[in-house]
């Protein structure tokens, strides 16, 4: 986990009072997927140890970025829990232009649905009601 992630998590806690972290991690292109997969469980533990107000951290999804050949996995197990794997295909134009300046964008429906469902679930919990008040 990097310093930016720790600062963002602390900032979120200060702004909302929420001491849990529901994370969606995105792979780094060029870093072997097996290295990323082997470090996922360490990342949550690192978050809990590095960010003092944090009491719970869970991985909601892993976004595998710039996939050239479709991976034969849609879920993985991290610390005994199933984690959704969302694949974003490699699109050469995005390397140079980014989403905002490209005429081609990947289908992000699956990722959007996941985030919307997590927000809806948060709103159903008592914790979210406490944060809003």
DSSP file (Angstrom, degrees, kcal/mol; ACC not computed):
  #  RESIDUE AA STRUCTURE BP1 BP2  ACC     N-H-->O    O-->H-N    N-H-->O    O-->H-N    TCO  KAPPA ALPHA  PHI   PSI    X-CA   Y-CA   Z-CA
    1    1 A X              0   0    0      0, 0.0     2,-0.2     0, 0.0    43,-0.0   0.000 360.0 360.0 360.0 140.2    0.0    0.0    0.0
    2    2 A X     >  -     0   0    0      1,-0.1     4,-1.7     4,-0.0     5,-0.1  -0.481 360.0-106.9 -98.4 170.7    1.3    3.4   -0.8
    3    3 A X  H  > S+     0   0    0      1,-0.2     4,-2.5     2,-0.2     5,-0.2   0.842 116.4  58.4 -63.2 -36.2    1.2    6.7    1.1
    4    4 A X  H  > S+     0   0    0      2,-0.2     4,-2.8     1,-0.2    -1,-0.2   0.924 105.3  49.7 -61.7 -45.1   -1.5    8.2   -1.1
    5    5 A X  H  > S+     0   0    0      1,-0.2     4,-2.4     2,-0.2    -1,-0.2   0.914 111.1  49.6 -60.5 -43.1   -3.9    5.3   -0.3
    6    6 A X  H  X S+     0   0    0     -4,-1.7     4,-2.4     2,-0.2    -1,-0.2   0.921 112.3  47.4 -62.0 -43.9   -3.3    5.8    3.4
    7    7 A X  H  X S+     0   0    0     -4,-2.5     4,-2.7     2,-0.2    -2,-0.2   0.906 111.9  49.9 -64.8 -42.1   -3.9    9.6    3.1
    8    8 A X  H  X S+     0   0    0     -4,-2.8     4,-2.4     2,-0.2    -1,-0.2   0.909 111.9  48.6 -62.1 -41.5   -7.1    9.1    1.1
    9    9 A X  H  X S+     0   0    0     -4,-2.4     4,-2.2    -5,-0.2    -2,-0.2   0.913 112.6  47.2 -66.1 -43.1   -8.4    6.5    3.6
   10   10 A X  H  X S+     0   0    0     -4,-2.4     4,-2.5     2,-0.2    -2,-0.2   0.905 112.1  51.1 -64.0 -41.2   -7.6    8.8    6.6
   11   11 A X  H  X S+     0   0    0     -4,-2.7     4,-2.3     2,-0.2    -2,-0.2   0.903 109.1  50.5 -61.9 -42.3   -9.2   11.8    4.8
   12   12 A X  H  X S+     0   0    0     -4,-2.4     4,-2.3     2,-0.2     5,-0.4   0.924 110.7  49.5 -60.6 -44.9  -12.3    9.7    4.1
   13   13 A X  H  X S+     0   0    0     -4,-2.2     4,-2.8     1,-0.2    -2,-0.2   0.920 111.2  48.8 -61.8 -44.0  -12.5    8.7    7.8
   14   14 A X  H  < S+     0   0    0     -4,-2.5    -1,-0.2     1,-0.2    -2,-0.2   0.885 115.2  45.0 -62.6 -38.8  -12.1   12.4    8.9
   15   15 A X  H  < S+     0   0    0     -4,-2.3    -1,-0.2    -5,-0.2    -2,-0.2   0.832 131.3  18.1 -75.3 -33.1  -14.9   13.5    6.5
   16   16 A X  H  < S-     0   0    0     -4,-2.3    -3,-0.2    -5,-0.2    -2,-0.2   0.671  87.7-128.1-114.8 -22.8  -17.4   10.8    7.3
   17   17 A X     <  +     0   0    0     -4,-2.8     2,-0.3    -5,-0.4    -4,-0.2   0.421  61.3 141.7  82.5  -2.4  -16.4    9.2   10.6
   18   18 A X        -     0   0    0     -6,-0.4    -1,-0.3     1,-0.1    -2,-0.2  -0.566  35.7-168.6 -75.7 131.4  -16.6    5.8    8.9
   19   19 A X        +     0   0    0     -2,-0.3    36,-3.6    -3,-0.1    37,-1.4   0.118  58.4  86.2-109.5  21.6  -13.8    3.4   10.0
   20   20 A X  E     -a   56   0A   0     35,-0.2     2,-0.4    34,-0.2    37,-0.2  -0.855  60.1-151.1-118.0 158.5  -14.3    0.7    7.4
   21   21 A X  E     -a   57   0A   0     35,-2.3    37,-2.9    -2,-0.3     2,-0.7  -0.978   7.5-171.3-132.3 119.2  -12.8    0.5    3.9
   22   22 A X  E     -a   58   0A   0     -2,-0.4     2,-0.3    35,-0.2    37,-0.2  -0.942  26.2-163.9-107.5 111.1  -14.4   -1.2    1.0
   23   23 A X  E     -a   59   0A   0     35,-3.0    37,-3.4    -2,-0.7    38,-1.1  -0.711  27.4-165.6-108.0 146.5  -11.8   -1.3   -1.8
   24   24 A X  E     -a   61   0A   0     -2,-0.3     2,-0.3    36,-0.2    38,-0.2  -0.975  24.1-157.1-120.6 112.0  -11.7   -1.9   -5.5
   25   25 A X  E     -a   62   0A   0     36,-2.1    38,-3.6    -2,-0.5     2,-0.4  -0.692   3.5-153.8 -94.4 144.1   -8.2   -2.5   -6.6
   26   26 A X  E     -a   63   0A   0     -2,-0.3    38,-0.2    36,-0.2    36,-0.0  -0.962  20.4-121.7-117.3 130.7   -6.9   -1.9  -10.1
   27   27 A X        -     0   0    0     36,-2.9     2,-0.6    -2,-0.4    38,-0.1  -0.281  22.0-118.0 -68.7 155.8   -3.9   -3.8  -11.5
   28   28 A X    >   -     0   0    0      4,-0.1     3,-2.1     3,-0.1     8,-0.1  -0.854  31.1-119.1 -93.4 120.6   -0.9   -2.0  -12.8
   29   29 A X  T 3  S+     0   0    0     -2,-0.6     3,-0.1     1,-0.3    37,-0.1  -0.340 100.1  28.0 -58.0 137.5   -0.3   -2.7  -16.5
   30   30 A X  T 3  S+     0   0    0      1,-0.3     2,-0.5    -2,-0.0    -1,-0.3   0.166  94.2 107.6  95.9 -18.6    3.1   -4.4  -16.9
   31   31 A X  S <  S-     0   0    0     -3,-2.1    -1,-0.3     1,-0.1     5,-0.1  -0.827  83.1-105.3 -93.4 127.6    3.1   -5.9  -13.4
   32   32 A X    >>  -     0   0    0     -2,-0.5     4,-1.7     1,-0.1     3,-0.8  -0.213  21.6-132.8 -55.2 135.1    2.6   -9.7  -13.6
   33   33 A X  H 3> S+     0   0    0      1,-0.3     4,-2.9     2,-0.2     5,-0.2   0.846 104.6  59.1 -59.8 -36.8   -0.9  -10.7  -12.5
   34   34 A X  H 3> S+     0   0    0      1,-0.2     4,-1.8     2,-0.2    -1,-0.3   0.842 104.0  51.8 -64.8 -31.0    0.3  -13.5  -10.3
   35   35 A X  H <> S+     0   0    0     -3,-0.8     4,-0.9     2,-0.2    -1,-0.2   0.935 111.4  47.1 -67.3 -45.8    2.4  -10.9   -8.3
   36   36 A X  H >X S+     0   0    0     -4,-1.7     3,-0.9     1,-0.2     4,-0.8   0.936 112.6  49.2 -59.6 -47.8   -0.7   -8.7   -7.8
   37   37 A X  H >< S+     0   0    0     -4,-2.9     3,-0.7     1,-0.3     4,-0.4   0.872 107.8  54.2 -61.5 -37.8   -2.8  -11.7   -6.8
   38   38 A X  H 3< S+     0   0    0     -4,-1.8    -1,-0.3     1,-0.2     4,-0.2   0.709 111.8  45.3 -70.8 -18.5   -0.2  -12.9   -4.3
   39   39 A X  H <X S+     0   0    0     -4,-0.9     4,-1.6    -3,-0.9    -1,-0.2   0.495  84.4  92.8-102.8  -5.2   -0.2   -9.5   -2.6
   40   40 A X  H <X S+     0   0    0     -4,-0.8     4,-1.3    -3,-0.7     3,-0.3   0.908  87.2  47.3 -59.0 -46.0   -4.0   -8.7   -2.3
   41   41 A X  H  > S+     0   0    0     -4,-0.4     4,-1.5     1,-0.2    -1,-0.2   0.868 110.0  54.7 -65.6 -33.7   -4.4  -10.2    1.1
   42   42 A X  H  > S+     0   0    0     -4,-0.2     4,-2.7     1,-0.2    -1,-0.2   0.823 100.3  62.3 -65.1 -30.8   -1.4   -8.3    2.3
   43   43 A X  H  X S+     0   0    0     -4,-1.6     4,-2.4    -3,-0.3    -1,-0.2   0.921 103.7  45.7 -64.9 -45.2   -2.9   -5.0    1.1
   44   44 A X  H  X S+     0   0    0     -4,-1.3     4,-2.3     2,-0.2    -1,-0.2   0.923 114.2  48.9 -63.0 -43.5   -5.9   -5.2    3.4
   45   45 A X  H  X S+     0   0    0     -4,-1.5     4,-2.0     1,-0.2    -2,-0.2   0.906 110.7  51.1 -62.0 -41.3   -3.7   -6.1    6.3
   46   46 A X  H  X S+     0   0    0     -4,-2.7     4,-2.2     2,-0.2     5,-0.2   0.895 108.3  52.1 -62.8 -41.4   -1.4   -3.2    5.4
   47   47 A X  H  X S+     0   0    0     -4,-2.4     4,-2.2     1,-0.2    -2,-0.2   0.936 110.3  48.2 -58.8 -47.4   -4.3   -0.8    5.3
   48   48 A X  H  < S+     0   0    0     -4,-2.3    -1,-0.2     1,-0.2    -2,-0.2   0.865 116.4  43.1 -63.5 -36.6   -5.5   -1.9    8.8
   49   49 A X  H  < S+     0   0    0     -4,-2.0    -1,-0.2    -5,-0.2    -2,-0.2   0.780 118.5  43.2 -79.6 -27.7   -2.0   -1.5   10.2
   50   50 A X  H  < S+     0   0    0     -4,-2.2     2,-0.8     1,-0.2    -2,-0.2   0.772 105.6  59.3 -92.1 -28.4   -1.1    1.8    8.5
   51   51 A X  S >< S-     0   0    0     -4,-2.2     3,-1.8    -5,-0.2    -1,-0.2  -0.864  71.3-158.3-109.2 102.5   -4.3    3.8    8.9
   52   52 A X  T 3  S+     0   0    0     -2,-0.8    -1,-0.2     1,-0.3    -2,-0.0   0.807  86.1  48.8 -55.8 -40.9   -5.0    4.1   12.7
   53   53 A X  T 3  S+     0   0    0    -35,-0.0     2,-0.3     2,-0.0    -1,-0.3   0.592  86.9 107.6 -77.7  -3.9   -8.8    4.8   12.7
   54   54 A X    <   +     0   0    0     -3,-1.8   -34,-0.2    -7,-0.2     3,-0.1  -0.563  34.2 166.5 -79.1 128.3   -9.5    1.9   10.3
   55   55 A X        +     0   0    0    -36,-3.6     2,-0.3    -2,-0.3   -35,-0.2   0.586  65.8  28.5-113.1 -17.1  -11.2   -1.1   11.9
   56   56 A X  E     +a   20   0A   0    -37,-1.4   -35,-2.3     2,-0.0     2,-0.4  -0.990  56.6 179.0-148.7 135.3  -12.3   -3.1    8.9
   57   57 A X  E     +a   21   0A   0     -2,-0.3     2,-0.4   -37,-0.2   -35,-0.2  -0.997   8.0 171.6-136.8 132.5  -11.0   -3.5    5.3
   58   58 A X  E     -a   22   0A   0    -37,-2.9   -35,-3.0    -2,-0.4     2,-0.6  -0.998  30.1-128.0-141.6 147.1  -12.4   -5.6    2.6
   59   59 A X  E     +a   23   0A   0     -2,-0.4   -35,-0.2   -37,-0.2     3,-0.1  -0.821  21.4 179.8 -93.6 121.3  -11.8   -6.0   -1.1
   60   60 A X  E     -     0   0A   0    -37,-3.4    24,-1.1    -2,-0.6     2,-0.3   0.771  65.3  -9.6 -90.8 -30.7  -14.9   -5.8   -3.2
   61   61 A X  E     -ab  24  84A   0    -38,-1.1   -36,-2.1    22,-0.2     2,-0.5  -0.991  50.2-136.9-162.8 158.5  -13.3   -6.3   -6.6
   62   62 A X  E     -ab  25  85A   0     22,-2.6    24,-2.6    -2,-0.3     2,-0.7  -0.993  19.6-154.5-119.6 121.3  -10.1   -6.5   -8.6
   63   63 A X  E     -ab  26  86A   0    -38,-3.6   -36,-2.9    -2,-0.5     2,-0.8  -0.870   5.6-153.8 -97.1 116.8  -10.1   -4.7  -11.9
   64   64 A X  E     - b   0  87A   0     22,-2.9    24,-2.8    -2,-0.7     3,-0.4  -0.828  19.6-150.6 -93.1 112.3   -7.6   -6.3  -14.2
   65   65 A X  E     +     0   0A   0     -2,-0.8    25,-0.1     1,-0.2    24,-0.1  -0.576  63.2   9.5 -90.9 144.1   -6.6   -3.4  -16.6
   66   66 A X  E    S-     0   0A   0     23,-0.4     2,-0.5    22,-0.3    23,-0.3   0.918  73.7-174.2  59.2  52.5   -5.5   -3.7  -20.2
   67   67 A X  E     - b   0  89A   0     21,-2.7    23,-2.4    -3,-0.4    -1,-0.2  -0.669  13.1-175.1 -79.8 122.2   -6.3   -7.4  -20.7
   68   68 A X  S    S+     0   0    0     -2,-0.5     2,-0.4     1,-0.3    -1,-0.2   0.858  76.7  28.5 -85.3 -38.8   -5.1   -8.6  -24.1
   69   69 A X  S    S-     0   0    0     20,-0.0    -1,-0.3     0, 0.0     0, 0.0  -0.992 100.3-101.8-124.9 127.6   -6.6  -12.1  -23.9
   70   70 A X        -     0   0    0     -2,-0.4     2,-0.2    -3,-0.1    -2,-0.0  -0.177  38.0-128.3 -51.4 129.4   -9.7  -12.7  -21.8
   71   71 A X        -     0   0    0      2,-0.1     2,-0.8     1,-0.1    -1,-0.1  -0.536   9.6-128.0 -79.9 146.7   -8.8  -14.3  -18.5
   72   72 A X  S    S+     0   0    0     -2,-0.2     2,-0.3     2,-0.0    -1,-0.1  -0.267  80.9  84.7 -90.3  48.5  -10.6  -17.5  -17.5
   73   73 A X        +     0   0    0     -2,-0.8    -2,-0.1     1,-0.1     3,-0.1  -0.989  36.3 168.6-148.0 139.6  -11.6  -16.1  -14.1
   74   74 A X  S    S+     0   0    0      1,-0.3    11,-2.6    -2,-0.3     2,-0.3   0.418  78.4  30.3-123.9  -6.9  -14.5  -14.0  -12.8
   75   75 A X  E     -C   84   0A   0      9,-0.3    -1,-0.3   -14,-0.0     2,-0.3  -0.992  60.8-172.2-148.0 148.6  -13.9  -14.5   -9.1
   76   76 A X  E     -C   83   0A   0      7,-2.4     7,-3.2    -2,-0.3     2,-0.5  -0.901  26.5-115.9-132.2 165.4  -10.9  -15.1   -6.9
   77   77 A X  E     +C   82   0A   0     -2,-0.3     2,-0.5     5,-0.2     5,-0.2  -0.909  28.7 178.7-106.1 127.1  -10.5  -16.0   -3.2
   78   78 A X  E >  S-C   81   0A   0      3,-2.9     3,-1.8    -2,-0.5   -19,-0.1  -0.981  76.4 -17.8-128.2 118.6   -8.8  -13.5   -0.9
   79   79 A X  T 3  S-     0   0    0     -2,-0.5    -1,-0.1     1,-0.3     3,-0.1   0.861 128.8 -53.3  53.2  38.9   -8.6  -14.4    2.7
   80   80 A X  T 3  S+     0   0    0      1,-0.2     2,-0.4     0, 0.0    -1,-0.3   0.493 117.6 108.7  79.4   3.6  -11.3  -17.0    2.3
   81   81 A X  E <  S- C   0  78A   0     -3,-1.8    -3,-2.9   -22,-0.0     2,-0.3  -0.901  72.2-114.1-115.2 144.1  -13.8  -14.5    0.7
   82   82 A X  E     - C   0  77A   0     -2,-0.4     2,-0.4    -5,-0.2    -5,-0.2  -0.569  30.0-165.5 -75.4 133.9  -14.8  -14.4   -2.9
   83   83 A X  E     - C   0  76A   0     -7,-3.2    -7,-2.4    -2,-0.3   -22,-0.2  -0.983  20.4-121.5-122.5 130.6  -13.7  -11.2   -4.8
   84   84 A X  E     -bC  61  75A   0    -24,-1.1   -22,-2.6    -2,-0.4     2,-0.5  -0.452  20.1-148.1 -68.9 137.7  -15.2  -10.2   -8.2
   85   85 A X  E     -b   62   0A   0    -11,-2.6     2,-0.5   -24,-0.2   -22,-0.2  -0.956  12.6-169.7-109.9 122.2  -12.7   -9.9  -11.0
   86   86 A X  E     -b   63   0A   0    -24,-2.6   -22,-2.9    -2,-0.5     2,-0.5  -0.949   9.1-151.2-113.6 128.6  -13.6   -7.3  -13.6
   87   87 A X  E     -b   64   0A   0     -2,-0.5     2,-0.5   -24,-0.2   -22,-0.2  -0.856   8.4-165.6-106.7 130.8  -11.6   -7.2  -16.9
   88   88 A X  E     -     0   0A   0    -24,-2.8   -21,-2.7    -2,-0.5   -22,-0.3  -0.964  27.2-127.5-110.4 120.9  -11.0   -4.1  -18.9
   89   89 A X  E     -b   67   0A   0     -2,-0.5     2,-0.4   -23,-0.3   -23,-0.4  -0.228  25.2 -98.9 -68.8 155.3   -9.7   -5.0  -22.4
   90   90 A X        -     0   0    0    -23,-2.4     2,-0.5   -24,-0.2    -1,-0.1  -0.602  40.6-178.6 -71.2 125.3   -6.5   -3.5  -23.9
   91   91 A X    >>  -     0   0    0     -2,-0.4     3,-1.4     1,-0.1     4,-0.7  -0.950  18.5-153.3-129.7 110.4   -7.4   -0.6  -26.2
   92   92 A X  H >> S+     0   0    0     -2,-0.5     3,-1.4     1,-0.3     4,-0.7   0.845  91.7  60.6 -53.9 -41.0   -4.3    0.9  -27.8
   93   93 A X  H >> S+     0   0    0      1,-0.3     4,-1.8     2,-0.2     3,-0.7   0.821  97.6  60.0 -58.9 -31.7   -6.0    4.4  -28.3
   94   94 A X  H <> S+     0   0    0     -3,-1.4     4,-1.2     1,-0.2    -1,-0.3   0.746  91.5  68.9 -70.7 -22.3   -6.4    4.7  -24.6
   95   95 A X  H << S+     0   0    0     -3,-1.4    -1,-0.2    -4,-0.7    -2,-0.2   0.879 114.6  25.4 -60.0 -37.3   -2.7    4.4  -24.0
   96   96 A X  H << S+     0   0    0     -4,-0.7    -2,-0.2    -3,-0.7    -1,-0.2   0.702 133.4  30.9-102.6 -24.1   -2.2    7.8  -25.6
   97   97 A X  H  X S-     0   0    0     -4,-1.8     4,-0.7     1,-0.0    -3,-0.2   0.711  86.2-145.0-111.8 -25.7   -5.5    9.6  -25.2
   98   98 A X  T  <  -     0   0    0     -4,-1.2     3,-0.5    -5,-0.3     4,-0.3  -0.018  43.8 -65.4  73.9 170.1   -7.1    8.5  -21.9
   99   99 A X  T >4 S+     0   0    0      1,-0.2     3,-1.1     2,-0.2    -1,-0.2   0.888 130.8  55.2 -61.2 -41.9  -10.9    8.1  -21.5
  100  100 A X  T 34 S+     0   0    0      1,-0.2    -1,-0.2    -3,-0.1    -2,-0.1   0.802 115.9  35.6 -66.0 -30.1  -11.7   11.8  -21.8
  101  101 A X  T 3< S+     0   0    0     -4,-0.7     2,-0.4    -3,-0.5    -1,-0.2   0.183  98.1  97.9-111.5  16.8  -10.0   12.2  -25.2
  102  102 A X    <   -     0   0    0     -3,-1.1    -8,-0.0    -4,-0.3     3,-0.0  -0.820  57.4-153.6-111.1 145.7  -10.8    8.9  -26.8
  103  103 A X  S    S+     0   0    0     -2,-0.4     2,-0.5     1,-0.1    -1,-0.1   0.611  87.8  63.2 -84.8 -12.9  -13.5    7.9  -29.3
  104  104 A X        +     0   0    0    -13,-0.0     2,-0.4    -3,-0.0    -1,-0.1  -0.947  62.9 172.0-115.2 128.4  -13.2    4.3  -28.0
  105  105 A X        -     0   0    0     -2,-0.5     3,-0.0   -11,-0.0     2,-0.0  -0.990  31.5-114.3-133.1 146.0  -14.1    3.4  -24.4
  106  106 A X        -     0   0    0     -2,-0.4     2,-0.7     1,-0.1   -18,-0.1  -0.329  40.6 -95.0 -72.4 160.2  -14.3   -0.1  -22.8
  107  107 A X        +     0   0    0      1,-0.1     3,-0.2    -2,-0.0     4,-0.1  -0.674  43.9 175.1 -76.1 113.2  -17.7   -1.3  -21.5
  108  108 A X     >  +     0   0    0     -2,-0.7     4,-2.7     1,-0.2     5,-0.2   0.158  42.1 115.0-105.8  16.9  -17.6   -0.5  -17.8
  109  109 A X  H  > S+     0   0    0      1,-0.2     4,-2.7     2,-0.2     5,-0.2   0.889  75.3  51.7 -55.2 -44.2  -21.2   -1.6  -17.1
  110  110 A X  H  > S+     0   0    0     -3,-0.2     4,-2.0     1,-0.2    -1,-0.2   0.907 112.5  45.3 -62.5 -42.9  -20.0   -4.4  -14.8
  111  111 A X  H  > S+     0   0    0      2,-0.2     4,-2.2     1,-0.2    -2,-0.2   0.909 113.0  50.4 -66.9 -43.0  -17.9   -2.1  -12.7
  112  112 A X  H  X S+     0   0    0     -4,-2.7     4,-2.7     1,-0.2    -2,-0.2   0.916 110.1  50.5 -61.5 -44.3  -20.6    0.6  -12.6
  113  113 A X  H  X S+     0   0    0     -4,-2.7     4,-2.6    -5,-0.2    -1,-0.2   0.908 108.9  51.8 -60.3 -43.1  -23.1   -2.0  -11.4
  114  114 A X  H  X S+     0   0    0     -4,-2.0     4,-2.2    -5,-0.2    -1,-0.2   0.936 112.2  45.3 -60.3 -47.2  -20.8   -3.2   -8.7
  115  115 A X  H  X S+     0   0    0     -4,-2.2     4,-2.4     1,-0.2    -2,-0.2   0.922 112.7  50.8 -64.2 -44.4  -20.3    0.3   -7.3
  116  116 A X  H  X S+     0   0    0     -4,-2.7     4,-2.5     1,-0.2    -1,-0.2   0.905 110.9  49.2 -59.7 -41.8  -24.0    1.1   -7.5
  117  117 A X  H  X S+     0   0    0     -4,-2.6     4,-2.4     2,-0.2    -1,-0.2   0.891 110.2  50.5 -65.3 -39.8  -24.8   -2.1   -5.6
  118  118 A X  H  X S+     0   0    0     -4,-2.2     4,-2.3     2,-0.2    -2,-0.2   0.898 111.5  48.3 -65.3 -40.3  -22.2   -1.3   -2.9
  119  119 A X  H  X S+     0   0    0     -4,-2.4     4,-2.1     2,-0.2    -2,-0.2   0.929 111.7  49.5 -64.8 -45.2  -23.6    2.2   -2.5
  120  120 A X  H  X S+     0   0    0     -4,-2.5     4,-1.0     1,-0.2    -2,-0.2   0.907 111.4  49.4 -60.3 -42.2  -27.2    0.9   -2.2
  121  121 A X  H  X S+     0   0    0     -4,-2.4     4,-0.7     1,-0.2     3,-0.5   0.901 109.2  52.3 -64.1 -41.2  -26.0   -1.7    0.4
  122  122 A X  H >< S+     0   0    0     -4,-2.3     3,-0.9     1,-0.2     6,-0.6   0.884 105.9  54.5 -61.4 -38.9  -24.3    1.0    2.4
  123  123 A X  H 3< S+     0   0    0     -4,-2.1    -1,-0.2     1,-0.2    -2,-0.2   0.768 103.9  56.0 -67.8 -24.7  -27.4    3.1    2.4
  124  124 A X  H 3< S+     0   0    0     -4,-1.0    -1,-0.2    -3,-0.5    -2,-0.2   0.662  94.3  86.9 -80.2 -15.6  -29.4    0.2    3.9
  125  125 A X  S <X S-     0   0    0     -3,-0.9     4,-1.2    -4,-0.7     3,-0.3  -0.503  81.8-126.8 -88.4 155.4  -27.0   -0.1    6.8
  126  126 A X  H  > S+     0   0    0      1,-0.2     4,-2.0     2,-0.2     5,-0.2   0.850 106.9  65.6 -64.2 -35.1  -27.3    1.7   10.1
  127  127 A X  H  > S+     0   0    0      1,-0.2     4,-1.9     2,-0.2    -1,-0.2   0.889  99.5  50.6 -56.7 -42.3  -23.7    2.9    9.7
  128  128 A X  H  > S+     0   0    0     -6,-0.6     4,-2.3    -3,-0.3    -1,-0.2   0.900 107.2  53.8 -65.7 -39.6  -24.6    5.0    6.6
  129  129 A X  H  X S+     0   0    0     -4,-1.2     4,-1.7     1,-0.2    -1,-0.2   0.888 108.3  50.4 -61.4 -38.5  -27.5    6.7    8.4
  130  130 A X  H  < S+     0   0    0     -4,-2.0    -1,-0.2     1,-0.2    -2,-0.2   0.897 109.7  50.5 -65.2 -40.7  -25.1    7.7   11.2
  131  131 A X  H  < S+     0   0    0     -4,-1.9    -2,-0.2     1,-0.2    -1,-0.2   0.908 109.1  50.8 -64.2 -42.8  -22.7    9.2    8.7
  132  132 A X  H  <        0   0    0     -4,-2.3    -1,-0.2     1,-0.3    -2,-0.2   0.866 360.0 360.0 -66.8 -37.6  -25.3   11.2    6.9
  133  133 A X     <        0   0    0     -4,-1.7    -1,-0.3    -5,-0.2    -2,-0.2   0.507 360.0 360.0 -67.2 360.0  -26.7   12.8   10.1
